[in-house]
């Protein structure tokens, strides 16, 4: 018994007895490290959250600004590009300001320093951005938290626990770009039978279209972009007549209606396509898309020319933007016509007269914007046809 007690006393008084105190010291040091990592993690999480909020604000601001650019992509000079730029910047600032980031209820975007405008195009080898180039179809918006001394929505982001390490704030910056991309055709974007691509199935010849763009034509009607009203008088945009006329360089019966996704343009089909566009079901019948990349062409079958049977349908869409196919050649008349289509162009109808003498369907160039538009190399494949604003890299 004496021997056993002596052994226990030696254990209690030996070097092992001092380890209990060492563990306490090590545990305390480890707790400090763990708390530091926890504090660091909380600040990192907070920074990540605010960065996401800034990104949402910049995305929304870019898209909001891009919508305003549409009015400057059409023919004519009204509104001017400076007016369009100011409207786009104002919209971007307002949208950003409606978003929260961290402890600030409103994200501040400076219209002079944090926004720039340009043009985004595709030359066949990829998309390129040209800043400052008009007409604008591209906007870039930067949302920041890093302005020293600012008390507004762009102030540097205050941190919590990092202050103990000498870092009281963080500087954040995110950038978003949005553009209305030039289109080369149209595609299905909804379930078959529920959507329409804004295509008017009436062909127009390339020489006459090019002459219009060069300044040939009358200016007898005026379209009010605010009210949508069409009145007699000039608005600075030349007009074309979609109704066939005696052009010796074209086959008789030219400028008829064309078949898109259907085997025959009955009056009922024409009425529907004129009023609403080419349906998803009709696009699906030709593979879900109709595209004309730059330098290419497609062939569309024709039907007889414009008649009084579709007068009311054409009248119903006066002022509404539509895309029409442009042909470089046509062979055969009426139902036997074969049109070589080289591009789509945007127009709006201003006046319709298909009864009596002097039959006319007057239209002027106009911007067509749709989520059904296929973006691509549209250097010569389209005029005034664009996608809806979308985020780009």
VENJO-V852925 format. One record per run of one state. SS is the DSSP state (helix for helix, strand for strand, loop for the rest). FROM is the first residue (numbers start at 0). TO is the last residue. Records with the same first field share a line. If there is no record, write none. Layout:
# VENJO-V852925
SS: FROM-TO  FROM-TO
This chain:
# VENJO-V852925
loop: 0-0  13-13  72-79  97-99  101-102  104-113  122-125  131-136  145-145  147-153  155-155  158-159  165-167  170-170  179-180  187-194  197-197  213-216  218-219  223-228  232-237  241-255  258-265  276-276  284-287  291-296  302-306  316-319  331-332  336-336  353-358  365-366  370-371  375-380  383-383  387-388  392-392
helix: 1-12  14-71  80-96  160-164  205-212  266-275  279-283  307-315  333-335
strand: 100-100  103-103  114-121  126-130  137-144  146-146  154-154  156-157  168-169  171-178  181-186  195-196  198-204  217-217  220-222  229-231  238-240  256-257  277-278  288-290  297-301  320-330  337-352  359-364  367-369  372-374  381-382  384-386  389-391
